[in-house]
């Protein structure tokens, strides 16, 4: 079937008897196609020797074939997981990944994001927490015609533009698990201000306590910043109390592991003297001793889905999952209190 001149996407569509949109989805490895359709179009592409002209398409769209992950997050493992998920989502497609940090606390934050979008002209952006909760940045994306998907702990957009987890439900389950083990005096190490996830996780913690007829002692709550060091400091305060907790729930694994180190340095045994639960299920959580009971946060799957939504039309993106549930992973850091 090969003829003179370079074949176009129109030639592929005509030969395969499908729409240009379907050919584009095959090129971009869309998950919304049947295996039969995908195989038919791929066979025609191979037979015609069709190669997408990215420069021409970029000029026509006035966009580069770049997916940008925009973040202001101090957690290195979180960013590694996000990158893995996005790269999986665009694997085999014509898209590339750019990771761009911003400090949302600067006065010119919005202006810097605008300048980035104007300069780089990404095809779309994945807005990571806490930036994903900033309505001004979402409005900016809409104004500039930049496709976006938010990653969040709540549903704060329509199905085409959100990928969320159920942090509140998952923490409620984890706290109820500690209570079922017999713990009634449970410490809470919170996440940083300005993030939706710490708010949702504290809400789940409080709901589980209330459901069990327990009140939250303010003395058992300590601030954290999703860093190892903040977990160390928070745990030092908690175990120095006249009536320390018998268990600690930390709003992420880094802080939980920091708490474990602090307790061990003070001569406490884990879990015999104190039980500890985290959130994330990072690789390190299963490698520490004892292995950390935690909530698995499906961040890789969320990032993969966000990337796939970006390269799909809105109507197709809306059909894809928007909520990916977290779940408790029971390991060795929890036993009943003495």
MOCOR-V158804 format. One record per residue. RES is the residue in one letter. PSI is psi in degrees with one decimal (none if undefined). NEAR is the number of other ideal C-beta (glycine too) atoms within 8 Angstrom. Layout:
RES | PSI | NEAR
RES | PSI | NEAR
This chain:
X | -7.6 | 6
X | 135.5 | 6
X | -163.5 | 5
X | 149.1 | 2
X | 164.7 | 4
X | 131.1 | 4
X | 149.4 | 10
X | 172.9 | 7
X | -29.7 | 10
X | -38.4 | 7
X | -42.7 | 10
X | -46.3 | 15
X | -42.6 | 13
X | -44.3 | 7
X | -33.5 | 10
X | -7.8 | 11
X | 45.3 | 5
X | 175.5 | 9
X | 162.2 | 6
X | -35.7 | 8
X | -39.7 | 7
X | -41.8 | 13
X | -43.4 | 15
X | -39.5 | 9
X | -37.0 | 12
X | -45.0 | 14
X | -39.3 | 10
X | 8.5 | 11
X | 40.7 | 9
X | 138.9 | 11
X | -1.8 | 6
X | 16.6 | 8
X | 149.8 | 10
X | 154.5 | 5
X | -34.8 | 6
X | -47.6 | 6
X | -44.0 | 11
X | -46.2 | 10
X | -39.7 | 8
X | -46.8 | 10
X | -41.3 | 14
X | -36.7 | 9
X | -41.0 | 8
X | -41.8 | 13
X | -45.7 | 12
X | -42.2 | 7
X | -40.6 | 9
X | -16.9 | 12
X | 32.4 | 7
X | 131.8 | 11
X | 120.2 | 5
X | 136.9 | 8
X | 94.2 | 6
X | -37.9 | 8
X | -43.2 | 6
X | -42.3 | 7
X | -38.5 | 10
X | -40.2 | 11
X | -40.2 | 7
X | -40.2 | 6
X | -16.4 | 7
X | 32.8 | 6
X | 149.6 | 8
X | 157.0 | 8
X | 61.0 | 10
X | 133.4 | 11
X | 121.0 | 17
X | 128.9 | 14
X | 113.9 | 16
X | 125.0 | 13
X | 161.8 | 12
X | 76.9 | 9
X | 126.3 | 10
X | -3.7 | 7
X | 108.4 | 10
X | -41.0 | 6
X | -36.9 | 12
X | -46.2 | 11
X | -36.8 | 12
X | -44.4 | 8
X | -40.0 | 11
X | -46.2 | 16
X | -42.8 | 12
X | -46.0 | 10
X | -44.7 | 17
X | -42.2 | 16
X | -36.8 | 9
X | -38.4 | 11
X | -28.9 | 13
X | 4.7 | 15
X | 132.9 | 7
X | -5.0 | 4
X | -174.9 | 9
X | 4.9 | 7
X | 151.5 | 12
X | 171.3 | 7
X | 137.5 | 12
X | 132.7 | 10
X | 122.4 | 9
X | 114.4 | 10
X | 149.9 | 6
X | 153.2 | 12
X | 106.0 | 7
X | -9.1 | 10
X | -2.6 | 4
X | 152.3 | 7
X | -32.3 | 3
X | 26.6 | 6
X | -51.9 | 11
X | -38.4 | 9
X | -36.5 | 7
X | -39.1 | 10
X | -42.6 | 12
X | -46.1 | 10
X | -38.7 | 8
X | -46.5 | 12
X | -38.3 | 14
X | -37.7 | 8
X | -45.8 | 6
X | -26.9 | 11
X | 58.4 | 8
X | 153.7 | 13
X | -37.7 | 12
X | 166.0 | 12
X | 142.1 | 15
X | 116.7 | 17
X | 115.1 | 14
X | 153.6 | 12
X | 142.7 | 12
X | -4.3 | 11
X | -29.3 | 13
X | -15.4 | 12
X | -1.3 | 11
X | 104.7 | 10
X | -28.4 | 6
X | -36.3 | 7
X | -37.6 | 12
X | -44.1 | 12
X | -37.2 | 8
X | -43.5 | 13
X | -43.7 | 13
X | -44.2 | 9
X | -39.8 | 6
X | 0.6 | 9
X | 25.4 | 4
X | 121.7 | 11
X | 144.7 | 8
X | 154.0 | 13
X | 132.6 | 17
X | 141.4 | 14
X | 126.9 | 15
X | 171.0 | 15
X | -1.4 | 11
X | 164.7 | 7
X | 98.5 | 8
X | 24.8 | 10
X | 177.6 | 8
X | 169.1 | 6
X | -27.1 | 9
X | -18.8 | 10
X | 18.0 | 11
X | 140.5 | 13
X | 119.5 | 15
X | 159.0 | 14
X | 169.9 | 13
X | 60.7 | 9
X | -44.0 | 14
X | -47.8 | 12
X | -41.1 | 10
X | -40.8 | 17
X | -34.1 | 18
X | -42.7 | 13
X | -43.2 | 13
X | -40.6 | 16
X | -40.4 | 14
X | -34.8 | 11
X | -44.1 | 13
X | -41.9 | 14
X | -41.0 | 14
X | -28.8 | 6
X | -10.8 | 12
X | 1.3 | 7
X | 129.2 | 13
X | -18.2 | 8
X | 93.5 | 11
X | 126.0 | 16
X | 150.0 | 15
X | 122.4 | 13
X | 113.4 | 18
X | 171.9 | 11
X | -178.4 | 11
X | 152.0 | 10
X | 149.8 | 4
X | -8.7 | 5
X | 142.4 | 12
X | -35.0 | 13
X | -44.1 | 11
X | -34.7 | 12
X | -44.4 | 8
X | -39.7 | 13
X | -39.0 | 16
X | -40.2 | 12
X | -42.9 | 10
X | -39.9 | 17
X | -49.0 | 15
X | -37.8 | 9
X | -39.8 | 10
X | -40.3 | 15
X | -45.7 | 13
X | -42.0 | 8
X | -27.8 | 8
X | 3.2 | 9
X | 22.6 | 4
X | 149.0 | 8
X | 149.7 | 4
X | 115.8 | 10
X | 117.1 | 7
X | -26.5 | 5
X | -18.1 | 5
X | 7.6 | 13
X | 129.0 | 9
X | 143.5 | 13
X | 155.5 | 8
X | 170.6 | 16
X | 23.9 | 8
X | 20.6 | 15
X | 156.7 | 12
X | -46.1 | 9
X | -38.7 | 7
X | -29.4 | 14
X | -39.0 | 18
X | -50.1 | 12
X | -44.6 | 10
X | -42.6 | 17
X | -35.9 | 16
X | -43.0 | 9
X | -42.3 | 9
X | -44.7 | 15
X | -10.9 | 13
X | -5.7 | 6
X | 154.0 | 10
X | -35.6 | 3
X | 81.9 | 4
X | 161.6 | 11
X | 156.6 | 13
X | -9.8 | 11
X | 155.3 | 16
X | 131.9 | 16
X | 122.9 | 16
X | 140.7 | 17
X | -2.1 | 15
X | 168.1 | 13
X | -37.4 | 16
X | -44.7 | 14
X | -36.4 | 18
X | -42.2 | 19
X | -35.7 | 15
X | -40.0 | 18
X | -39.2 | 17
X | -44.1 | 13
X | -43.4 | 9
X | -46.0 | 13
X | -41.2 | 14
X | -40.3 | 9
X | -28.4 | 6
X | -0.6 | 7
X | 5.0 | 4
X | 148.3 | 9
X | 140.6 | 6
X | 123.1 | 13
X | 5.9 | 12
X | -41.3 | 6
X | -29.2 | 8
X | 135.9 | 14
X | 147.7 | 16
X | 137.0 | 18
X | 140.9 | 18
X | -165.2 | 16
X | 126.7 | 17
X | -46.8 | 15
X | 53.9 | 10
X | 160.7 | 8
X | -37.3 | 6
X | -27.4 | 9
X | -28.9 | 17
X | -5.1 | 9
X | -21.1 | 6
X | 165.9 | 10
X | 127.3 | 4
X | 159.1 | 9
X | 146.0 | 11
X | 123.7 | 17
X | 132.2 | 16
X | 173.5 | 15
X | 124.4 | 16
X | 117.5 | 10
X | 116.4 | 11
X | 58.2 | 10
X | -35.5 | 12
X | -46.5 | 11
X | -38.6 | 9
X | -43.9 | 14
X | -38.1 | 20
X | -45.9 | 12
X | -39.5 | 14
X | -44.1 | 16
X | -41.5 | 17
X | -36.8 | 13
X | -35.4 | 13
X | -34.5 | 15
X | 6.5 | 14
X | 152.8 | 12
X | 156.6 | 6
X | -38.5 | 8
X | -36.9 | 7
X | -39.2 | 11
X | -35.0 | 15
X | -21.1 | 9
X | -14.0 | 7
X | 159.4 | 13
X | 141.5 | 6
X | -18.7 | 8
X | 123.8 | 9
X | 112.7 | 11
X | 146.3 | 9
X | 160.1 | 13
X | 152.6 | 8
X | 135.7 | 11
X | 109.0 | 10
X | 124.1 | 6
X | -143.5 | 12
X | 5.6 | 9
X | 12.1 | 13
X | 128.7 | 14
X | 168.1 | 7
X | 151.6 | 5
X | 159.2 | 9
X | none | 4
